[in-house]
Amino acid sequence: MQSKPLIHALCAEALRNLHNYEAAHNHLRRALEEEPEELEFWYADILVSWEAKDFRSLKRALREAKTLGGDPDMIKRFTILLEAQTSEDTRSIIALLQNAIRSLGPEPELMYSLGEAYLKTGLLEEALSWFNKTITLKDRHEKAWLGKIAAVEAQGNLEELRSLYDAYLDRWPDNLNIRRERVMFLVKTFEYAEAATELEKLLVWEPSNPSLRRVLAYAYRKTGRYRDAAVFLKSLLKEKPRDIGLLIEYSGCLERTGAVRYAVTVLEKARELFENSPAISLALGILSFRQKGVEKAFDYLREAAALDSGDPRPYEWMAIIARKNGDSGNGSYYEKEAQKRKKRQK
């Protein structure tokens, strides 16, 4: 029959594997209360403390294991790892880790920590080298994969970054943070259709996330799915009725689905509500121009220019409209006014 302390230790190991470190610590505490000189329990406490980033408990466990004559290499390894995590002298830590790898041999945590230290100092090639070595030794070293993603992203290597996201998610498909990162990567690289598909999947897990819904609406707009985008934008507007950016995106989608009169009505009502909003006047000016209402377009654009004298966009659109209507003189004047404002913005 197994003793109570051993049962607690076995429970702690199972909980550690489930990443429930607080509960694992509680079981080990009970085991050590009954058998405080059992080295195996202190070794287990070292592992749990390290994975939980509970450095205070780790320091205590290392001290107790050393007092009891524990494995010197193990104690040395975790003492160095602890110092690597708690010291601010990154250059000294790099030298310490290099020496540890030479003396203790290749060990995933030491190698990963060296990669992490190089990443902190901006030495990306060196960081990647050590993350790769860690992964070669232990393919499912999640932190090394995340470190590699961070290093490649800092390098700006988009092709490799895409393949890394895919390789990581093949191994850890439930990491929603990385799935979100990958979606934003797809948006930045103009892969809107795939981004929309991935966002739809993410929203199954986070249906009320407003940021995801807004990015999905953007992806829908970029792929011509204006009706779908309008549905999301209308829902978001109910939650944030004073968000002018949302309102303008919504009216743009309405226009592209053929509901032009409704788009104008929405913007006109908003113009009454937000009297000093140049963005709404600008949107009405652009919409009027697209609907062949040249005089109305100029009226709205002049209004937008008066409300924000530093914004070049109303003048840019007035230049476009003037030239479209054969008025090159005014077109040049408005273009010069736009350029003046652009220079001031720099």
Secondary structure, 3 states (H helix, E strand, C coil): CCCHHHHHHHHHHHHHHCCCHHHHHHHHHHHHHHCCCCHHHHHHHHHHHHHCCCHHHHHHHHHHHHHCCCCHHHHHHHHHHHHHHHCCCHHHHHHHHHHHHHHHCCCHHHHHHHHHHHHHCCCHHHHHHHHHHHHHHCCCCHHHHHHHHHHHHHHCCHHHHHHHHHHHHHHCCCCHHHHHHHHHHHHHCCCHHHHHHHHHHHHHHCCCCHHHHHHHHHHHHHCCCHHHHHHHHHHHHHHCCCCHHHHHHHHHHHHHCCCHHHHHHHHHHHHHHCCCCHHHHHHHHHHHHHCCCHHHHHHHHHHHHHHCCCCCHHHHHHHHHHHHCCCHHHHHHHHHHHHHHHHHHC
